[in-house]
Amino acid sequence: MDNNEIYDPEIYTLTDEDGNELNFALLASLEHEGAEYKALIPVDENGEETSDEYVILKVGTDEDGEAVLETIEDDDEFDRIADIFDDEFADVFYDDQD
């Protein structure tokens, strides 16, 4: 990316189990074994990150065939995907320090 380029992240508004709407910026997406996953980081209304920790969600479909983001229920699946994202982000941060 050119240093003069402005990064404009894709923002998702998600509703938690209590009905609260929260904003998240997309960090990365990946496909693995036929499924799609997204790493998202919480942001405020100005798009500023509010945490150093990101969440990983799986892309599924609802009864209308629309794409929805779902919690990964299977611990082994979550661990595999988290390891892939962690490796990807480690490479990015390592490259940024060069």
C-alpha positions as a Markdown table, in Angstrom:
| # | Residue | x | y | z |
|---|---|---|---|---|
| 1 | Met | 0.0 | 0.0 | 0.0 |
| 2 | Asp | 1.3 | 3.5 | -0.9 |
| 3 | Asn | 2.0 | 5.6 | 2.2 |
| 4 | Asn | -0.3 | 8.3 | 0.8 |
| 5 | Glu | -3.2 | 5.9 | 0.5 |
| 6 | Ile | -5.9 | 6.2 | 3.1 |
| 7 | Tyr | -7.1 | 2.9 | 4.7 |
| 8 | Asp | -10.9 | 2.8 | 4.8 |
| 9 | Pro | -11.8 | -0.5 | 6.6 |
| 10 | Glu | -15.0 | -2.4 | 5.9 |
| 11 | Ile | -17.3 | -1.8 | 9.0 |
| 12 | Tyr | -19.8 | -4.4 | 10.3 |
| 13 | Thr | -22.5 | -3.5 | 12.8 |
| 14 | Leu | -23.3 | -6.7 | 14.8 |
| 15 | Thr | -25.9 | -7.2 | 17.5 |
| 16 | Asp | -24.9 | -9.1 | 20.6 |
| 17 | Glu | -27.0 | -11.5 | 22.7 |
| 18 | Asp | -28.3 | -8.6 | 24.7 |
| 19 | Gly | -29.5 | -6.6 | 21.7 |
| 20 | Asn | -26.6 | -4.1 | 21.8 |
| 21 | Glu | -25.2 | -3.0 | 18.4 |
| 22 | Leu | -21.5 | -3.0 | 18.2 |
| 23 | Asn | -19.2 | -1.8 | 15.3 |
| 24 | Phe | -16.3 | -3.9 | 14.1 |
| 25 | Ala | -13.7 | -3.3 | 11.4 |
| 26 | Leu | -12.6 | -6.1 | 9.1 |
| 27 | Leu | -9.0 | -7.1 | 9.6 |
| 28 | Ala | -8.9 | -10.1 | 7.3 |
| 29 | Ser | -10.9 | -12.8 | 5.6 |
| 30 | Leu | -9.9 | -16.3 | 4.7 |
| 31 | Glu | -11.3 | -19.4 | 3.1 |
| 32 | His | -10.3 | -22.7 | 4.7 |
| 33 | Glu | -11.7 | -26.2 | 3.8 |
| 34 | Gly | -14.7 | -24.7 | 2.0 |
| 35 | Ala | -15.7 | -22.2 | 4.7 |
| 36 | Glu | -15.2 | -18.5 | 4.9 |
| 37 | Tyr | -14.0 | -16.7 | 8.1 |
| 38 | Lys | -13.5 | -13.1 | 9.1 |
| 39 | Ala | -11.3 | -11.5 | 11.7 |
| 40 | Leu | -12.9 | -8.3 | 13.1 |
| 41 | Ile | -11.8 | -5.8 | 15.7 |
| 42 | Pro | -14.1 | -3.6 | 17.7 |
| 43 | Val | -14.2 | 0.1 | 16.7 |
| 44 | Asp | -16.0 | 3.2 | 18.0 |
| 45 | Glu | -18.3 | 5.4 | 15.9 |
| 46 | Asn | -15.3 | 7.2 | 14.4 |
| 47 | Gly | -13.7 | 3.9 | 13.3 |
| 48 | Glu | -11.0 | 3.9 | 16.0 |
| 49 | Glu | -10.0 | 0.6 | 17.4 |
| 50 | Thr | -11.3 | 0.1 | 21.0 |
| 51 | Ser | -9.4 | -3.1 | 21.8 |
| 52 | Asp | -6.2 | -5.0 | 20.9 |
| 53 | Glu | -8.2 | -8.2 | 20.7 |
| 54 | Tyr | -10.0 | -9.4 | 17.6 |
| 55 | Val | -12.9 | -11.8 | 17.1 |
| 56 | Ile | -13.2 | -14.5 | 14.6 |
| 57 | Leu | -16.6 | -15.3 | 13.0 |
| 58 | Lys | -17.7 | -17.8 | 10.4 |
| 59 | Val | -19.7 | -16.8 | 7.4 |
| 60 | Gly | -22.9 | -18.8 | 7.2 |
| 61 | Thr | -26.3 | -18.4 | 5.5 |
| 62 | Asp | -29.7 | -17.8 | 7.1 |
| 63 | Glu | -33.0 | -19.3 | 6.1 |
| 64 | Asp | -33.4 | -16.7 | 3.4 |
| 65 | Gly | -30.0 | -17.5 | 1.9 |
| 66 | Glu | -28.4 | -14.3 | 3.1 |
| 67 | Ala | -24.8 | -14.3 | 4.4 |
| 68 | Val | -24.6 | -14.0 | 8.2 |
| 69 | Leu | -21.7 | -14.0 | 10.6 |
| 70 | Glu | -21.8 | -16.8 | 13.2 |
| 71 | Thr | -19.9 | -17.8 | 16.3 |
| 72 | Ile | -17.6 | -20.8 | 15.7 |
| 73 | Glu | -19.0 | -23.4 | 18.1 |
| 74 | Asp | -16.5 | -26.2 | 17.5 |
| 75 | Asp | -13.3 | -25.6 | 19.7 |
| 76 | Asp | -11.0 | -27.5 | 17.3 |
| 77 | Glu | -12.3 | -25.5 | 14.3 |
| 78 | Phe | -11.9 | -22.2 | 16.2 |
| 79 | Asp | -8.3 | -23.1 | 17.3 |
| 80 | Arg | -7.3 | -24.0 | 13.7 |
| 81 | Ile | -8.7 | -20.8 | 12.3 |
| 82 | Ala | -7.2 | -18.7 | 15.1 |
| 83 | Asp | -3.8 | -20.2 | 14.4 |
| 84 | Ile | -4.0 | -19.3 | 10.7 |
| 85 | Phe | -5.0 | -15.7 | 11.5 |
| 86 | Asp | -2.4 | -15.4 | 14.2 |
| 87 | Asp | 0.3 | -16.5 | 11.7 |
| 88 | Glu | -1.0 | -14.1 | 9.1 |
| 89 | Phe | -1.0 | -11.2 | 11.5 |
| 90 | Ala | 2.5 | -12.1 | 12.8 |
| 91 | Asp | 3.8 | -11.9 | 9.2 |
| 92 | Val | 2.2 | -8.5 | 8.7 |
| 93 | Phe | 3.5 | -7.0 | 11.9 |
| 94 | Tyr | 7.0 | -8.5 | 11.2 |
| 95 | Asp | 7.0 | -7.1 | 7.7 |
| 96 | Asp | 5.9 | -3.6 | 9.0 |
| 97 | Gln | 9.0 | -3.5 | 11.3 |
| 98 | Asp | 11.4 | -3.9 | 8.4 |
